[in-house]
């Protein structure tokens, strides 16, 4: 059975943690889906992971659609959520509808995600939801605002905590079906998780969120640099390097092929 946004909301009620990871191509998506990951995020972190950019800012809508089509081909069960990239939704609501609509029409994704909770975003979430496009929100450290926020933990002062909490409440009221809490203090994440009836998906936000997400390249040990909250469960960078070096040596010494 395909995971639905209703399942996520039910799992919050049942206190059954939601498991989420990012994917950027068919092979990774297929493995995540086989492992039973609930929510596969085609995050714009693919700009760094798959395209070699130093931030998410250069990623285009076309990049996201291209990668989402590949991811969807590998997924049977998980809910696929796609990031709206920088400057494809912030200009005005019409732009947001056109960008989100293009993703929904051209791929098999179930929902979009957008960053920020300032007033204009609240109206955008409300309008997208109204026309039938499910939206996952994202507050705290929002990487598309890296030029202002850097990659630092957010919500450290009382004022900043109130602002993020109020943004989360407004996004829920606008119709967001879930919300990513990135790199905020554990106490703030607990407060938001208790206050909202939609699921909170944490990344660097402590272990009391309704679910957790990581960038899969960080989990697999593929990334050159890890954020402080990521946990590598494998060392694929070294494994690949060793395998490729071994192959190269075998070819040069005529040990591959064996005859
Ligand atoms: O782009 C991404 O991978 C994300 C996650 C870090 C939540 O937005």
Boltz pocket constraint, residues with backbone or C-beta under 6 A from the ligand:
constraints:
  - pocket:
      binder: B
      contacts: [[A, 22], [A, 41], [A, 42], [A, 43], [A, 44], [A, 45], [A, 46], [A, 83], [A, 180], [A, 182], [A, 203], [A, 213], [A, 214], [A, 215]]
      max_distance: 6.0
